[in-house]
């Protein structure tokens, strides 16, 4: 089935049209062109209209995509020993950024309770009113006795010691679209053509041009016809934790590559990816407000930004290796062998760790301060040296 065949309801189409009108007004107000990062920001986060800030269902079987916490509670149970180790060495507190449905928060709290390592507080950093309501409902359903430990934040704290957790957070931060041409380096922005939103290129300037020139030299980007993305928001977000984190670690799980793989000569079309009703497609202009827009993460840029802000790279590896190191197979073995629960969980474990599923494309990076012991999840397969 093609993406065009998935017809939204009349209400959904009306919602998308309201955001389309707002985007068109933004473009007109800025002289007929906006950079793609601004388009992506509004498409995802415009108050009351954006994909993440409106009331559409996004996660799970009835949404647009399924994240690792939705697949199995074993994902959170595997994270629990790593979370407990970090909290024991820093402070008994967790902040989860972008908590989705709240499934990871609920399952992780339950797993930490079973380990005797409950945090004193579990804060969720999420600006979406719709998702905050879903998170509270999930916690009320799955872990009601732990709900009093949970709070919601509107902004980053001034100081923090403990664990900062982010699962598929960086990929949803706005990126700039760039084209390397024979005639120079261009920023790919958005204008309005006869058929609606359209790509329009302008010469890159400022910080974006400097980053694009540095990448061209470092990664041997072909000088003609190469397109990709440069994320400025995600590294800035990582760097913002430098002066905040007194002791502890950021643990970030997302799909992406180290820089040399991200800007590989054969990856000349970029990494932009969109999701609508469990269908992946490449068109970020399709049904604004109903379509998720993401880009793969340049983990080298995240590591460099963290290091420059005073954070140490504590580990970097593939998700499959991280979960195995953290005890995923032990969690699976704790289920009754031969039971329907075991077989269902085993199938989900395959999705989490197999290279052709989530195991290799998804990576895990830890950046922190004041932690002397090596982290459990990076005991084997650490690729920090390749960043």
N, C-alpha and C positions, 0 to 999 in steps of 0.2 A: 504494500500500500504506500502511495506517495504521500508526502507531507501535505500536499494540496488537497488530498482526499479527506483529510481529517477536519471536517467542518465544525467550527465552534458553535456554541449556542448563540441565540440572538443577544442575550445579556453579555456574554463574553465578547462578542464582536463589538458591541456598543462600548464596552470598557476599553478594548483595544483602540477603538476610534478616538476616544477621549485622549488617550496617551499619544496617539498619532498626531492629533491636533496640537497638543502641547509641545511635542517635538518639532512640528512644523513651525510653530510660533517662535520657538527658541532659535531655530535656524534662520528664520526671517529677521528676527531681532538682532542677529549677529552678522548681518550682511550676506546671508545666503549660504553660510558654511559654518559647521562646527567640527571640531576634531572628534575622532571616533571615541576617545575616552569619555568625552562629555555625553555623547549619544548613549554609550553603554551605561554610564552613571544614571542618566535619566530613565532609560529603558528598564533598569533593574531597581532603582531606588527613589524615583520621583514620589513624593508623599501621596499616598492614597492611590497611586496609579501604577507604580513600577512593579515589576515581576515579584520582587521580594517584599514590597510594602503594601500590596493589595491582598485581597482575601482569597485568591485562587489557590487551589490545592497543588502543592509542588512536589512533595516527597511521597515515596511509597508506591504501591501497586496501582493506586488510583491517580497518581500524580504524573509528573513528567520524567522522573528518574528515581533511581533507588541508590541511596548511599550505603556505605559499609555498615553503619549501626543498624540500618533497617533490615539488613540481611539476616543477622543472627546476634543474639546477646553474647555469643562467644567473642565477638569483636571487643566489646567493652570489658569482658572478663580478662581478656589478654592484656588490655591496656592497664588494668588495675594494679598489677605488681609494679609496673613502671611508674605509675602515678604515685603509688605508696612510697617507692624508693625516693623519688624527687621530693615529696612532701616531708619525709623523715629527715632529709638533709637540708631542708630550707624552712618550710612553714606549712602547717596543716590547712592549706587553703588552695582552692582551684578556681580559676576563671576560665570558662569556656567561651570562645568567640564564635558567633554564628552557630547556634545550637540546633538549628533545623527544627524538627518536631519535638525535641527534648528526649528522644529515645536514648541517645548516648548518655545524657546526664542521668536519666533514671537508672539505666543498666549499670553505669559506672558506679554510682552511689551504692547500689545494691551489692555489687562485686566488692567494693571497698569495705562495706559493712561486714561481709563474709570474711574478709581478711583481718578484721579488727583495725582498720586504718581509715575510718571515716574522716573526711575533712571537717574542720569546724565550720567552714562556710564554702558554699559552691555558688559562685556568681556567674551569671550568664550575660554576656555582652551582645545584645541583639537589638537593633533599632526598629524592627518590624513589629508593630502592634499585633498583627495577625499571628505571627509566629510566636510571640510571647504568650498569647492566649493558648495556642496549641501546646507549647512547652509546659505551661502550668497544668493543662488538662492531662497530658501524658504523665507527668510526675504524680498528679493526684491519683491516676489510675494504677500506675505501676509501683510507685514507692511513696504512698501517702504519709507514712510515718517519718519520712525524711524531708518532706516539703519545707519544714521550718528552717532547714539549713540553706535553702536556695533563695537567692535574691537576684534581681535584675539591675543591670547597670546601664546608664545612658551615655557614659563616657569612660575613658581609661582612668584607672586610679592614679593618684599622685605617686604612691609608693606601693610596692607589693613584693612579698616573698612567698614562694610556693610554685604551683604549676599553672602555666598558661597553655591551654589546649585548644587547638583549632583543626577540625576535620573538614576538608574542602572549603576553606575560607579564602585562601589567597587566589584561587582560580576565578572567583567571582568579583575580584577587584578590577576596576576599569583599566584598560590597556590602550596605548596608542598604536595605531596601525601605520606601518612604514613600508615604503617601496624603494628599493635601490635600483635606479635606472642609469642608463649610459649617460644621461644628461645631468645626473645628480641624485640627491636623496630627497624623497618627497614624503610628506605626511599625507596619509589617506584619510580624508575626512568625509563628512556627509553633507550632501546638498539635496535639492529636490529636482527630480527630472520629470519627464512626461508620465512615467509609470509609478511615481512616488519617490521614496528615498533612494539615493544613488551615491555611489562612491565618487568623490571628487578629490583630486590630488593637488596639493600646493607644496612649494619648496619647504622642507623642514627647517626649523630655526631653533635657536636657543639650546636648552638642555637636551631636548630630544635630538637635535642634529648632532650635538657632541657625542651622545650615547651611540647614535647610529654609526657615526664615523669610527668610533672606537671598536664597535662590534665588527665592522667591515674589515678592520685590520687584524683583530684578534681571531676571528672565526673564518677568515677567507670567504666571506660572502661574495657570491658572483656579482659582478658590477652591473648586470642588466637583467631585469625581469624577476628579481627576487623580492618576495613580500613576506613580512612577518609582523610580529608585535613586540613592542617594548613596554614592559610594565614599570611605571614609575610609582604607582600607588602602593603595590605590595611591598617592595623594599622599604618604602618610607614608613609603612605600618610596622614592619619588623623593627626598623631603627627606632621607632618611637618608644619601644620597650626598653631601650638601653638605659636611659636615666630613671626609668620607673622600677625596673627589676633590681632589687637589692640582693636577693639570693634565690636561686631556683632555676627554672628552665621554661622556655617555650618549646612545646612539642607540636609540630605542624605536620599534618598528613594531607597530601594532595597529589594530583597527577601532574607530571612535568618531567623536566630533564635538567641535567647540568648544562651549562652554556654551550659547550662544544657540540652537544647533541641537539639542543634547542635550535641553534642556528646552523645546522648541518646543511651543506650545499644542496642535498637532495630534498630538504624540507622547505622548498621554495614557495609554498602557498600559505605558510603560516600555520597557526594552531587553533584559530577561532573555531568554536564548536557551539552549536545551539541545540536545545532540546525542547520538543513540544510533544506531549502525550506519549512519552517513551520512544519517540522517533528522533534520532540525531540528524541534523541537517546543517548546511553551511551558511544559511542566509540570516544574518542578524537583523534584517529589516522585515522579516516575516512576523506578522501579528505582534507588534510591540505590546508589552505588558503581559502577554500570554506565553512568550517564548523566553526560555533561559538563555543567557549568553555567557560563555566562559572562554578562557584561554589557558593553555598550559602554563605552568609555573617555571620560570627560570630560577632554579634553586641556587645557582651561583650568585645571582644578583641578591637573593635573599640573604645568603651567607655573608657576602661582602658588606651589605648594609648593616647587618647585625654586628659584625666584627668592628666596623668603623664606629659603631655606637657603644662599644665596650662589652659586647657579648662574645662569648667563646663558642665556637662550633663544637658541640659535644658528641655529635654523631650524625651520620647521613647514610641511609641504606634504602633498599626496596621494601615496600610494605610487607611482602610475603616473608622476607628474611626477618624483619623487625618482629612480626607477630609470632613467628616460630621461636625466636630468641626469648620473647616475653612469656612463652608458655602456652601458645594456642593449642598445641596437640595434647598437653596435659588437661586443658579445659575440655577438649573433646572426649578424652579418655574417662573423664569423670561421669559421663553420661552412661546409661545402661546399655552395654553392647547388644546390638541386634534389635533394639527398640526402634519404633518409628521416629522418635525424637532424635536418636543417634544418627539414623540414616539421613534425616533432613538436615541435621547440623553438619554432617560430613560433606554433604553436597554444597552447603554454604561455605564451608572451610575451603573447598576447592576453588570457589570463586574469589575468595579473599587472598589466596596465596599462589595460585597457578600463574606462571608468567604470561600466558595468553589471556588471562582474565584481569584481575586487579593487582596481582602480586608483583608485577614488574613495572607497569606503567605508573602506579602510585608509589610515591616515595615518602619517607619520613625523615625530617630533619629536627635536630634538637640544638637550641642555642641557649646559653645560660651564663650564670655567674655563681661562683662560690661552691661548686659541687666537686668534691675531690674524687669520689668513686666513679669508675666507668659505669655508664648507664646500661641496664639489663638488655634493652632492646637492640643494642649495637655491639654486643659481645662478639658476634660473628658477622661477617659480610659488610663491615663498615666501609663506606666508600668516601669518607671525608676527603681523602687525598685526591679524589677526582673532581672535586668542586672547582 
